[in-house]
Amino acid sequence: MSYRDDFLFLRGQFDQDEDFITLKKYRQNIFNLPFESQNYHLLPGEKFYRCAEHNRDFDTTYSTDNSIASPHLSELLRVDDSKIQENITFTYPIFKPFTLEKSKEIIILLHGLNEKSWEKYLPWAQKLVELTGKTIILFPTAFHMNRAPKTWSDPKLMNKACKERKKLFPTVVNSSFANIAISTRLQFLPQRFLWSGFQTYYDIHQLIREIRVGKNPQIEKDASIDFFSYSVGSFLAEILFMADEQNYFKQSKLCMFCGGPILNRMSPASKFILDSEANVAIYSYFIEHLENELKRDTRLAHYFGKDHPVGQVFKCMLDYNKMITFREKILKKIGKRISALALQKDEVVPAIEVELSLHGHDGKIPIKVKSYDFPYEYDHVIPFPAREKNESEIDRWFNKSMKFIAQQLK
């Protein structure tokens, strides 16, 4: 079967409302396992904030009551993030080889920004199970996939919101029904990028902690854990590996696909990712004015301080020309366990930026970086189109890419 055949078949079989799905033709099973986040209190929407670990209280507040005379945009903004139930209680799928035994080797797959469906990743997960024999966990980022309200993916509602947004910001570029929800939310409160990222960071720690104490019904408590990441999922994976607060990842390997650069070396403006207004807001807050924001926000300053390694690592991954020694010292230490596959025509995560960020200013970081240029029309969002045109070439390069990734994670 071709990649296209596999994509269409898996899309038809996948249902996250089912506890168990058998894929006889691949000799694999899909399990949708429940998860309840214990880390939602980090998000905007709480009446007060406390860092229990360091016995610190904060009077920080995040206004979500934006007075915009646009009903559909207001609906996206006037919501307490920490109260969104879909983001707290959800299921995550795992692809597992046919066996009654618990898995002893797993790969956690981290997806890209503004993803609403696992469709693209289903053949990736299936192929990696086939090539490695390991179980693949597809873990959703906060407010992505099934962790977001369904209204944020409703084309009719989002088209109305998009029209309102274009009236409010006539010069906006790349605004679409696909990115209106995330773009609006991040533009008016760019801190959401940080706090939802932190929630996901700690959710992954929670996932691993539950595995280690034997609470996962499909995975052995001493299973090896590696990572495969795509796009901004690689940004999260790098932070997990670099901070490694619980020493969970000392033996883990990471392979990144279309990801890896420092934040200000990526260009996420796209109809499928972020519009221009949101992109500018993120850049302005985290790159241009971060030091001023740290003076104003004591909670942010605390989490970016020495008491929280994740905050220091996050900060060092924002600007290519700042905290160079701090960042590259860590990457040199862990670099032999990290690899990356870049694409030459990727305009969101340019291949040259992957190389520059991962090899460092002195070129001595030992991260393996490979780049391909597929002989068919592709882009960052859709590296492997499920179409009849160029089907054999797409199939060949999909298999070649997955084989490279699998080799790094064996």
Stockholm file with secondary structure:
# STOCKHOLM 1.0

chainA/1-410         MSYRDDFLFLRGQFDQDEDFITLKKYRQNIFNLPFESQNYHLLPGEKFYRCAEHNRDFDTTYSTDNSIASPHLSELLRVDDSKIQENITFTYPIFKPFTLEKSKEIIILLHGLNEKSWEKYLPWAQKLVELTGKTIILFPTAFHMNRAPKTWSDPKLMNKACKERKKLFPTVVNSSFANIAISTRLQFLPQRFLWSGFQTYYDIHQLIREIRVGKNPQIEKDASIDFFSYSVGSFLAEILFMADEQNYFKQSKLCMFCGGPILNRMSPASKFILDSEANVAIYSYFIEHLENELKRDTRLAHYFGKDHPVGQVFKCMLDYNKMITFREKILKKIGKRISALALQKDEVVPAIEVELSLHGHDGKIPIKVKSYDFPYEYDHVIPFPAREKNESEIDRWFNKSMKFIAQQLK
#=GR chainA/1-410 SS CCHHHHHHHHHHHCCTTCSEEEEGGGTEEEEEEEEECSCGGGSTTCSSEEEGGGTEEECCCCCCCCCCSCHHHHHHHSSCGGGCHHHHEEEEEEEEESCSSCEEEEEEEECCTTCCCSGGGHHHHHHHHHHHCCEEEEECCTTSGGGSCGGGGCHHHHHHHHHHHHHHSTTCCSCCTTTHHHHHHHHHCTHHHHHHHHHHHHHHHHHHHHHHTTCCTTEEEEEEEEEEEETHHHHHHHHHHHHCTTSCCTTCCEEEESCCSCGGGCCCBSTTSBCHHHHHHHHIIIIISHHHHHHHCHHHHHHTSTTCHHHHHHHHTTCTTSSHHHHHHHHHHHGGGEEEEEETTCSSSCHHHHHHHHHCTTSCCCCEEEEECCSSCCCSSCSSCCSSTTHHHHHHHHHHHHHHHHHHTC
#=GC SS_cons         CCHHHHHHHHHHHCCTTCSEEEEGGGTEEEEEEEEECSCGGGSTTCSSEEEGGGTEEECCCCCCCCCCSCHHHHHHHSSCGGGCHHHHEEEEEEEEESCSSCEEEEEEEECCTTCCCSGGGHHHHHHHHHHHCCEEEEECCTTSGGGSCGGGGCHHHHHHHHHHHHHHSTTCCSCCTTTHHHHHHHHHCTHHHHHHHHHHHHHHHHHHHHHHTTCCTTEEEEEEEEEEEETHHHHHHHHHHHHCTTSCCTTCCEEEESCCSCGGGCCCBSTTSBCHHHHHHHHIIIIISHHHHHHHCHHHHHHTSTTCHHHHHHHHTTCTTSSHHHHHHHHHHHGGGEEEEEETTCSSSCHHHHHHHHHCTTSCCCCEEEEECCSSCCCSSCSSCCSSTTHHHHHHHHHHHHHHHHHHTC
//
